[in-house]
Amino acid sequence: MTTTDRGGLPRSVRVDGDRLVVSREKRLSIQRPTTAVIGAGISGLTTGKMLTDYGIPYTCFETSDRVGGNWAFGNPNGHSSAYRSLHIDNSKKICRFFDFPIPEEYPDFCHHSQIKAYLDSYADTFGLRERIEFENGVVHAERRAGGGWDITDQRGDVRSFDALVVGNGHHWNPRYPDFPGTFDGVVIHSHYYVDPLSPLELHGKRILVVGFGNSAVDIASELSSKSTRNKVTLSTRSGGWIVPKYFLGRPIDEFAGRNARLPKALQRVIIRNFPKIAAGDPVKYGLPKPDHYYGESHGTMSSELYLRLGSGDLIPKPNIARLDGSTVHFADGTSDDFDVIIYATGYNITFPFFDPEFISAPENKFPLYKRMLRPDIDDLVFVGFAQPIPTLFPFVECQSRLVAAYLAGTYRPPAPDEMERIIVEDEKLHRGHYIDRPRHTQQIDYYVYEHQMRTEELASGWERARREGPVKLEGRASDSLSAAV
């Protein structure tokens, strides 16, 4: 093994070169399937690292000339939504991989450039770049009738693989709202916002920012600084709860760790009033009263928004009722004129390399077993397609362990009908209490998810593989693990 983290690999199993060896009274070698990995962001990097640990041969296809995905500011593939002033919303103790700590000298809330440097170091430390084909993304992925994949890359070559891991991310295809009427000014999505000078000259302008997520409040706060001479309005459809980055002198997420054994309903009751205690009632700052309790929508982290609102630099408004030339009418009956609208209204889950009739995610609904596997396609795995609370980094690292164990044959999922049943149960568990919006279709409580994966799923999958044999993928020997134990 190249790391002390066995990633769910049982003690009776070891890696020997490019083979997995199961040892008890009798030894059995299993040939690992050749694997294509789409994307070299955090999902692709963690998957590549774990596949390397298991000795699984893989090729990572990346459209860009660099690693980092969304964290590569100015990424030439156009997929990064990082703006110049972006800092992480979770502290470095939370927003990191467990087997690769963030440098101690980094601040609590790192700048995007520091996260990019961290990912570069991760890729270099584990020798991941040699398996990445830069500027050669996947144009089309087609599953063969008998299993396995034909991958057409940007260079026009068609390559065959036994398995496919998709990690192309879900924060790169902007989603725009559809309000009645038309707007005569300039419209952009927050995905394209860089700073007050790019891509638009935003000084002395009348600006409307639509949304209430982290990007919306960051951009509204930045553009409402008196130095920009802008008049900035923030419109939110359903209101929301603001949580400061610090509480009692410590990063607030240090207080947020959950006991996975404690019922989630009880946890929600305990934390329901926490934003009011930590930051105050949003209504007192002129924001609409939230139409949901804290914990029923993805939280918004900001230590600046209330200051901007309380200083009169930022004007709060409810949802847009209609557009009329340069005039925007709001749901409270008021209206105002604007030069620019910035929509910070989320993203669509998109797979441009799949035929839409084969795989798509209408309304961002994309049910998967453990947010990874489709019951009907056994040689396809997804990594990173969730909105985990509190952060994505340890979540994708957790998923990558199952990816490697599955492709190595030491993990087997339940039967397809059982997978379907558990998908429904997990959807209720993780997002049943959230308001029904496209941004909440992928919600996951990381603490509960990780506990289940570590204490139940990997062990149960190992036992199923031992009893029934691994899922038969192209290139893998047909011998069953049960012959060895």
C-alpha positions in Angstrom: 0.0 0.0 0.0 1.2 3.5 -0.6 -0.6 4.9 2.4 -1.5 3.8 5.9 -5.2 4.4 5.1 -6.4 1.1 3.8 -9.7 2.7 2.6 -11.9 -0.2 3.7 -9.5 -2.9 2.4 -9.7 -5.9 4.8 -6.6 -7.1 6.5 -6.7 -10.4 4.5 -6.2 -8.4 1.3 -3.0 -6.8 0.1 -1.7 -5.1 -3.0 1.1 -6.7 -4.9 2.2 -4.7 -8.0 -0.9 -4.4 -10.2 -2.7 -7.3 -8.6 -5.0 -7.7 -5.6 -4.2 -10.7 -3.5 -6.6 -12.2 -1.0 -4.8 -14.4 1.6 -6.2 -17.0 4.0 -5.9 -20.8 3.6 -5.9 -20.3 -0.1 -4.7 -17.4 -2.3 -6.6 -15.8 -5.2 -5.5 -13.1 -7.5 -8.0 -10.8 -9.2 -7.3 -8.7 -12.2 -8.4 -5.1 -11.7 -10.5 -3.5 -14.5 -8.9 -0.7 -16.6 -10.7 2.5 -15.6 -11.3 5.9 -17.1 -11.7 8.8 -14.7 -13.4 12.0 -16.0 -12.0 15.2 -14.4 -9.0 16.2 -12.3 -10.8 18.3 -9.7 -11.0 17.1 -6.1 -13.2 14.2 -7.1 -10.8 12.9 -9.8 -7.7 13.5 -7.7 -9.0 11.6 -4.6 -10.3 8.8 -6.8 -6.9 8.6 -8.6 -5.0 8.5 -5.3 -7.1 5.6 -4.0 -7.0 3.7 -7.3 -3.2 4.0 -7.1 -3.3 2.6 -3.6 -5.2 -0.4 -4.8 -3.0 -0.8 -7.9 -5.9 -0.3 -10.3 -4.9 0.9 -13.8 -6.6 4.1 -14.8 -6.4 7.1 -17.0 -7.7 10.5 -15.9 -9.1 12.8 -18.7 -9.0 16.5 -18.0 -10.1 19.3 -20.4 -7.9 21.8 -18.7 -4.1 22.2 -18.5 -4.1 22.0 -14.7 -5.6 20.2 -11.8 -8.0 21.7 -9.3 -11.3 22.0 -11.3 -13.5 24.6 -9.6 -10.6 25.7 -7.4 -8.3 26.6 -10.3 -9.1 30.3 -10.6 -9.3 31.4 -14.2 -9.3 27.8 -15.3 -9.0 27.9 -19.1 -11.7 25.2 -19.5 -14.2 27.8 -18.2 -15.5 25.5 -15.4 -14.2 27.4 -12.4 -16.7 29.6 -10.6 -14.0 31.0 -8.2 -13.9 34.8 -8.0 -10.8 36.8 -7.1 -11.8 37.5 -3.5 -13.1 34.0 -2.8 -12.1 32.3 0.5 -13.4 28.9 1.7 -16.5 29.0 3.8 -15.4 26.1 6.0 -12.3 26.3 8.1 -9.1 24.4 7.1 -9.7 21.8 9.8 -12.9 20.8 8.0 -12.1 21.6 4.3 -9.3 19.1 3.8 -8.5 15.5 3.2 -7.9 13.3 6.2 -4.8 11.7 4.9 -3.2 15.0 3.7 -3.5 17.9 6.2 -3.6 21.5 5.1 -0.4 23.3 6.1 -0.5 24.7 9.6 0.7 28.1 8.4 -2.4 28.6 6.3 -5.2 30.8 7.8 -8.4 29.4 9.2 -10.3 30.4 6.0 -8.0 29.9 3.1 -8.0 31.9 -0.1 -8.7 30.0 -3.3 -5.1 30.3 -4.3 -4.0 28.4 -1.2 -6.5 25.7 -1.8 -5.2 25.4 -5.4 -1.6 25.1 -4.0 -2.8 22.5 -1.6 -4.3 20.4 -4.4 -1.2 20.8 -6.5 0.8 19.5 -3.6 -1.6 16.6 -3.2 -1.2 15.6 -6.8 2.6 15.9 -6.7 2.9 14.0 -3.4 1.0 11.0 -4.6 2.3 11.1 -8.2 -1.1 11.6 -9.7 -0.1 13.8 -12.7 1.5 11.0 -14.6 -2.0 9.4 -15.0 -3.7 12.6 -16.1 -4.0 13.5 -19.8 -4.3 17.3 -19.7 -6.2 19.2 -22.4 -7.7 15.9 -23.4 -11.2 15.6 -21.9 -13.9 13.1 -22.8 -16.1 14.2 -25.7 -18.3 11.1 -25.7 -18.7 8.1 -23.4 -20.7 5.1 -24.8 -21.3 1.9 -23.0 -20.8 -1.2 -25.0 -23.7 -3.8 -25.2 -21.8 -6.4 -23.3 -20.3 -4.0 -20.7 -17.3 -1.7 -20.8 -16.9 1.7 -22.3 -15.7 3.3 -25.5 -14.3 6.8 -24.7 -13.9 9.4 -27.4 -11.4 12.0 -26.3 -10.7 15.6 -27.5 -8.0 14.3 -29.7 -10.5 12.2 -31.6 -9.1 8.9 -30.4 -11.5 6.1 -29.2 -10.3 4.3 -26.2 -11.7 1.2 -24.5 -12.0 0.8 -20.7 -13.7 -1.7 -18.4 -15.1 0.9 -16.0 -15.9 4.6 -15.9 -15.7 7.0 -13.0 -17.4 10.4 -13.5 -16.1 13.3 -11.5 -16.8 16.3 -13.7 -18.4 18.3 -11.0 -21.8 20.1 -10.7 -20.8 23.7 -10.2 -20.0 24.8 -13.7 -23.2 24.9 -15.8 -25.0 28.1 -14.6 -28.8 27.9 -14.0 -30.8 31.0 -14.7 -34.3 31.8 -13.3 -37.2 32.6 -15.6 -39.0 35.8 -14.5 -41.9 37.4 -16.4 -40.9 40.2 -18.7 -37.6 41.3 -20.1 -34.6 43.3 -18.8 -32.9 45.9 -20.9 -29.7 46.1 -18.9 -26.7 43.7 -18.7 -27.3 40.2 -17.2 -24.6 37.8 -16.0 -24.4 34.8 -13.8 -22.2 34.7 -10.7 -20.3 31.9 -12.4 -18.6 34.5 -14.6 -18.0 37.2 -12.0 -14.3 37.8 -11.2 -14.1 41.2 -9.5 -15.5 44.8 -9.8 -13.5 45.2 -13.0 -14.1 41.9 -14.7 -15.9 40.8 -16.8 -17.8 44.1 -16.3 -16.8 47.6 -15.1 -18.9 47.7 -11.9 -18.3 51.1 -10.5 -21.0 53.7 -10.1 -23.7 51.2 -11.2 -27.1 50.2 -10.0 -26.7 46.5 -9.4 -29.2 43.8 -8.4 -27.8 40.5 -7.0 -30.3 37.7 -7.1 -29.8 34.8 -4.7 -28.9 34.1 -1.1 -26.2 31.5 -1.2 -22.5 32.0 -0.3 -21.6 33.4 -3.7 -24.6 35.8 -3.7 -23.8 37.4 -0.3 -20.0 37.5 -1.0 -20.5 39.3 -4.3 -23.2 41.7 -3.0 -21.0 42.5 0.0 -18.0 43.2 -2.2 -19.8 45.3 -4.7 -21.6 47.4 -2.1 -18.4 48.7 -0.6 -18.5 52.5 -0.6 -15.3 52.6 -2.6 -17.2 51.2 -5.7 -19.8 53.9 -5.6 -22.4 51.3 -6.6 -26.0 51.1 -5.4 -26.5 47.4 -4.7 -29.7 45.5 -4.0 -29.9 41.9 -2.8 -33.1 39.9 -3.8 -34.0 36.7 -2.1 -36.9 34.4 -2.9 -37.3 32.7 0.4 -35.0 34.5 2.8 -32.4 32.6 4.7 -30.3 32.2 7.8 -26.8 33.7 8.0 -24.1 32.0 10.0 -20.9 33.9 10.9 -17.5 32.4 10.2 -16.4 32.9 13.8 -18.2 32.2 17.1 -16.6 32.8 20.5 -13.3 33.5 18.8 -13.2 30.1 17.0 -14.2 29.0 13.5 -17.9 28.2 13.8 -17.7 24.9 12.1 -15.6 23.6 15.1 -18.9 23.6 17.0 -20.8 21.9 14.3 -19.5 18.3 14.4 -22.4 15.9 14.8 -22.8 12.6 16.6 -24.0 10.3 13.9 -25.7 8.1 16.5 -27.9 10.9 17.7 -31.3 11.1 15.8 -31.2 13.7 13.1 -34.6 15.1 14.2 -33.2 15.8 17.7 -30.1 17.4 16.2 -32.2 19.7 14.1 -34.2 20.8 17.1 -31.0 21.6 19.0 -29.4 23.7 16.2 -32.7 25.4 14.9 -32.1 28.6 16.8 -28.3 28.7 16.5 -28.1 31.4 13.8 -30.1 33.8 15.9 -27.8 33.2 18.8 -24.6 33.5 16.7 -25.5 36.3 14.3 -29.0 37.7 14.9 -32.5 37.6 13.4 -32.3 38.4 9.6 -35.6 40.3 9.8 -33.9 42.9 12.0 -31.6 43.7 9.1 -34.5 44.2 6.6 -34.3 40.7 5.1 -37.5 38.8 4.4 -38.5 36.4 7.2 -37.2 32.9 6.1 -39.9 30.6 5.0 -38.1 27.7 6.6 -36.2 26.7 9.7 -32.4 26.7 9.9 -31.3 23.3 8.7 -34.1 23.1 6.0 -32.0 24.9 3.5 -28.3 25.0 2.7 -26.8 27.5 5.2 -25.1 30.7 4.1 -21.8 31.6 5.7 -20.9 35.3 6.0 -19.4 37.7 8.6 -19.9 40.7 6.4 -23.5 40.7 5.1 -25.1 42.0 8.2 -22.5 44.7 8.5 -23.3 45.9 4.9 -27.0 45.8 5.6 -26.7 47.5 8.9 -24.5 50.2 7.4 -27.0 51.0 4.7 -24.6 50.0 2.0 -26.8 47.1 0.8 -30.6 47.2 0.1 -32.6 44.0 0.9 -35.5 43.0 -1.3 -37.8 40.0 -1.7 -38.2 38.0 -4.8 -38.6 39.5 -8.3 -42.2 39.7 -9.5 -41.5 40.8 -13.1 -39.0 42.6 -15.3 -39.9 45.7 -17.3 -37.1 47.3 -19.3 -34.6 48.7 -16.8 -37.2 48.4 -14.0 -37.5 45.5 -11.7 -40.7 44.9 -9.7 -40.5 43.0 -6.5 -43.0 40.8 -4.7 -43.6 43.5 -2.0 -45.0 45.9 -4.5 -41.9 48.1 -4.7 -39.7 48.6 -7.8 -36.4 50.1 -8.8 -34.2 50.7 -11.8 -31.0 48.8 -12.5 -28.1 48.7 -14.9 -26.9 45.1 -14.1 -28.5 41.9 -12.8 -26.1 39.3 -11.4 -27.9 35.9 -11.0 -26.3 33.8 -8.2 -28.9 31.1 -8.7 -27.0 27.9 -8.8 -26.0 25.3 -11.3 -27.4 22.5 -13.5 -26.0 18.9 -13.1 -24.8 18.2 -16.7 -23.0 15.4 -18.4 -22.0 16.7 -21.8 -20.3 13.4 -22.7 -23.4 11.2 -22.3 -26.3 11.1 -24.7 -29.1 12.9 -22.8 -31.5 9.9 -23.3 -28.9 7.7 -21.7 -28.1 9.7 -18.6 -29.2 13.1 -17.5 -30.4 14.9 -14.4 -33.7 16.8 -15.1 -34.4 19.4 -12.4 -31.1 18.3 -10.8 -32.7 15.1 -9.7 -30.1 12.3 -9.9 -30.8 9.4 -7.5 -27.8 7.2 -6.9 -27.0 4.4 -4.4 -24.8 6.1 -1.8 -24.6 9.0 -4.2 -22.3 6.9 -6.4 -23.9 3.9 -8.2 -26.7 3.3 -10.6 -28.5 0.0 -9.9 -28.8 -0.7 -13.7 -25.2 0.1 -14.7 -22.6 -1.8 -12.8 -19.4 -0.5 -14.5 -20.2 3.2 -13.9 -19.4 5.2 -10.7 -20.0 8.8 -9.8 -17.9 10.8 -7.3 -18.7 14.2 -5.9 -22.3 14.5 -7.0 -23.7 15.8 -3.7 -24.0 18.9 -1.6 -22.5 17.6 1.6 -22.8 19.4 4.9 -20.4 20.8 5.9 -18.0 20.4 2.9 -17.0 18.4 -0.2 -13.4 17.5 0.5 -13.7 14.7 3.1 -16.9 13.5 1.4 -15.2 12.8 -1.9 -12.3 11.2 -0.1 -14.8 8.9 1.7 -16.4 8.1 -1.7 -13.1 7.3 -3.3 -12.5 4.5 -0.8 -15.7 2.7 -2.0 -14.8 3.3 -5.6 -11.4 1.6 -5.3 -12.8 -1.3 -3.2 -15.6 -1.8 -5.7 -13.3 -1.9 -8.7 -10.8 -4.1 -6.9 -13.5 -6.6 -6.1 -13.4 -6.3 -2.3 -16.8 -4.5 -2.2 -20.1 -5.6 -3.7 -23.3 -3.5 -3.5 -26.6 -5.1 -2.8 -28.9 -6.5 -5.5 -30.4 -3.8 -7.7 -33.9 -3.9 -6.1 -32.4 -3.5 -2.7 -30.3 -0.6 -4.0 -33.4 1.1 -5.2 -35.1 0.7 -1.8 -32.1 2.1 0.0 -31.9 5.0 -2.4 -35.4 6.1 -1.4 -34.6 5.7 2.3 -31.4 7.7 2.0 -33.1 10.5 0.1 -35.5 10.8 3.0 -32.8 10.6 5.6 -30.5 13.2 4.1 -32.8 15.7 2.3 -36.3 14.9 3.4 -36.4 17.8 5.8 -35.1 20.3 3.2 -37.4 22.7 1.2 -38.1 21.4 -2.3 -35.7 23.3 -4.5 -33.3 22.2 -7.2 -30.3 23.3 -5.0 -31.3 20.7 -2.4 -31.7 17.6 -4.5 -28.2 16.6 -3.7 -28.0 17.3 0.1 -26.0 14.9 2.2 -25.2 15.1 5.9 -21.5 14.2 5.7 -21.2 13.1 9.3 -24.0 10.6 9.0 -22.8 9.5 5.5 -19.2 8.9 6.6 -20.3 7.0 9.7 -22.5 4.7 7.7 -19.8 4.1 5.1 -17.1 3.4 7.6 -19.0 1.3 10.1 -21.5 -0.5 7.8 -21.3 -0.2 4.1 -17.7 -1.2 3.3 -17.9 -4.1 5.8 -21.3 -5.3 4.4 -20.0 -4.9 0.8 -16.9 -7.0 1.7 -19.1 -9.7 3.1 -21.3 -9.7 0.0 -18.2 -9.9 -2.2 -16.8 -12.8 -0.1 -20.1 -14.7 -0.3 -21.3 -13.9 -3.8 -18.1 -12.9 -5.5 -17.2 -9.4 -6.9 -19.4 -7.8 -9.6 -18.1 -9.1 -12.9 -16.5 -6.3 -14.8 -14.7 -6.6 -18.1 -11.0 -7.5 -17.5 -11.6 -8.9 -14.0 -11.0 -12.6 -13.4 -14.2 -14.6 -12.9 -13.0 -16.3 -9.8 -15.0 -15.5 -6.7 -13.6 -14.1 -3.5 -15.5 -16.8 -1.7 -12.9 -19.3 -2.9 -10.3 -17.6 -0.8 -11.8 -17.1 2.5 
